[in-house]
Amino acid sequence: MLVLLPPSEGKADSGRGAPLKPESLSLPGLAEARAAVLDELVELCLTDEEQARDVLGLSEGLRGEIAKNAELKTAGARPAGEIYTGVLYDALGLSTLDAAAKRHATKSLLVFSGLWGAVRINDRIPSYRCSMGVKLPGLGALGAYWRGPMAEALPEAAGEGLVLDLRSSAYASAWKPKGELAGRTATVRVLHSQLVDGVEKRSVVSHFNKATKGRLVRDLLLAGVKPATPAELVTALRDLGYTVEAEPPARAGRPWSLDVVVTEIH
């Protein structure tokens, strides 16, 4: 099983570890594309702070992120699972997983990134600011930029098993599984169910969507289940106590869409 995650907007400090070693990152097929984005981002932040702030969409209060980006090649690096923070990662709680679940996480979790393309949680990276929605002056929109390199690297990373796609739309734009691979891909939508005047009303949740997805992945990892198909994933989630509604896609070569229905959001 390969689980595709979005990064977090906020990130932990890089710390004082050894600096980035690009050659050590997973998915070596992305190395050339990563180097191009890194070079342009660092150069932009070193030479034109105002343009960098505009390109990165930073408020005045986040101006310090530009200096952070300017030092990416020499800053300390930490495992990506420690760098990414926020609602989904708090709920996932990587640091509190047992040993078996942590091993499963290092093999199955893949975090998409505007800067790195995609990294595994044990890849050592510095803290940075560069979302997939950024449009760099030289390379253009990163969502479009990454499509070519991702199309080469991701099918191999997916292998023959299930792909559980939990990315937000901006990061999903960088790679869409096709053909047979799409048929063993599942996306998840979180719905909040409430009774209003005795009638069930459902709404799509946003902020708490991330927390539910984090808990869902955590529960799968702790249970040690490794579903090979979307149908097996539905069964596994139901066995874990989730209310899941799903129907096979109408046509072959399309991802499954799963609705996880919750009555409480937290």
N, C-alpha and C positions, 0 to 999 in steps of 0.2 A: 504493500500500500504506500502510495506517495501522497502526502498531504501538502497542498499549496496554501501558504499563508500570506497575508499582507504584512508589511512591516508596521512599526508604530511611528507616529509623527514625532513623539518625544522619545528620547534615547538616553541611556545612562552615559556617564562620562567614560572616556576611553581608558582612564587609569594610566598606570606607569609601566605597563608591560612592553614587550618588544614591539617595534612598529610592524605595520602591515607587510606581509610577504605575499605578493599577488600570486606567485606560483604555487602557493600552498592551498589556495581556495578550491573548493569542489567545482565540478563542471568546467574543466580546463578549456573546453571549446568556447567558453565565453571570454577567455583571457584577453584577446585582442580588443574586443568591444569594451571590456571593462577599462583597459588602459586608456582608450580614447576618451571615455567619459571622465575618468579620473583626471587626466591631463587637462582637459578643457575646464573642468570645474575648478581645479586648483588654480589654474592660470587666471580665470575670471575673478576669483575671490582675492587673488594677490594684487591684481592690477586695477580693478575698477569696482570699488566697494558699492557705489550707488547702482551701477548696472547689475551687479550681483544680487543686491537686495531686491531689485525689480524682477529679475529673472527667476529668483527663488521664491518670490511672493512673500517676503518677510516683512513683518511690521517693524517699526523703529525699535521696539523692545526686544526684538530677536536679532538685532544687528550683530551680536556676538557670535551667531552661528556662522557668519562669513569668515571670521578669524579662525574658527574651528575647521572649516573646509580648507582654508589656505594651508593648514598644517597637516593635512591628511596623510601625506607620504612619510611623515616623521612622527606622527602622534602614536601613542601606545595603542595596542590592539587587544581586544578581549573576545571571547566566544560570542558569536552573534546572539545566542540565546540569553546572554547577559546584557548585551547592548540594547536589544529591543525591550521596551517597557509598554505600559498602557493597559487598557481594559482587557483585551484578548490575552495578553501575555501574563497579566496578573491572575486571570482565571485559569490559565494553563499551568502556571506554577511549576516551571521546569525544574527549579532548584529543589523542590520538595518531592519529586518523583522518586520511586524506589529504583534500585540499580537496573533491574530488567526493563522497566519502563523508559529509563534514560537511554539505554542502549537502543531500544526500539525508536525513540525520538530522534536520535542522531542519524538513523538510517532512513526514516520516513518523512521527516519534516523538511520542507523547502520554503524559505522566505524570499518573496520577490522584493526587488529593490530598484529604484531608479538609477542608482549608482553602480551596483554590483550585478544587476540582472537578476540573479537568484543565488542564494547561499544556503548552506546547511547550518544548523544551529551550533555546530562545533567549529565552524570556520571562524578564524580570528580576524576581526575587522575593527577599525576605529569608529568612534561616534561621528556622524555626519548629518548633513541636511541636504536632501535632494530627492524630491518625490518623483513619482513616475509622470506626474502632470507637468513637470518642468520642460521648457523649451530652450535648450542651449543655443547660443548664437550660431555655432558652427555645425553642430550635429542635428539640430532641430528637436522636435517633440520626442521625448524619450520613449513614450509608449510605442510609437511607430519605429523608432530606431532599434529597439530591442527585438522586434518581430523576426527579423532574419536570423540573427544569432540564436534566438530561442528555438526557432523551428528546427534548427540543426541539433541542439543540445538536449532539449526536453524529452523527446520521444525515447531516447536512450535512458535517461534518468527514470522515466516512468516504467520502463521494462514491460512485463507482461501482466501486471496486476492492476488493481483499482487505483484511480486517481480521485482523491477527495479534494475538490476545489472550493476553498473558503475565502478566496481573494475578493477584495472590493473591485468595483468596475474599472477603476483607473489601472489597477495592476493586471486585471484580466485582459486588458487591451493589448498587453505585451506578448501574450501567447494564448492561442485557442486550440485545444486538441482537435484533431480532425480524424475522420474515417473511423476505423476500428477502435482507435484509442479513445475517441470521443464517446463511443458506445460503452466504454467501461469507466467513464468519468461521471461523477455525481456532484452537483452543486447543492447548496443548502440555503434555504430561506427560513428565517425565524418569525413565527407568527404569534402574536399575543391574543389569547382567547379570553373574552370577558362576557359575563351575562349582563345585558342591559334590558331592564324591564322584562326579564324572563326569556330574552332572545339572545342567542350567542352572536357576538360581534367579534370579528377578527381584524387585527391591524398589523402591519409590518413594523417591527421595531428597528431602531437604528443603533443607538448607543448600547443598549442591552443585547443587541444582536451579537456584538463582539464577545461579550461575556459568555453567552450561551455557547458560541462556537469554541471558545477556549475550554470551557468545561467539557464539552462534547469530546474534543480531542484528548483531553486529560483522561477522561473515563475510558476511552478506547485504549490508550496507552497502558493504563493501570490494569485493565482487564486482560491485556496481552492478546486481544483478538486481532486477527489479520484478515479481514474480509477481502476476497479476491474480485468480487463483482459488486455493482450497486445493489443488487438484490440481497446479497449476503450482508452488505452494510446496513440495509434497512432492518434485517433480522437482528443483527448485532446491537443496533441502537435500541430497538424495542426490548431486547433482553436486558439492556442496561437501564430500562425504565423510561425511555424517551417516547413521547407520542409522535410518531412519524407517519406522514401521508406521502405516498409516492405511487406513480404509475410509470410503467416503461414508456419511453418516448414513442411517438407515433411512427417514426421512421428510423431505420437502422442508421448508425453513424451520428446519432444525436446524444448529447449528455442526458442523464437522468436529472430531474429536478425534485429535490426532497423538501418537504415542508416539515419543520420541527415546530410543534405547537406547544406553547407554554402558557400556564395560567398565572404565573408570577414572574415578574421581571426584577432582577437584582444583579 
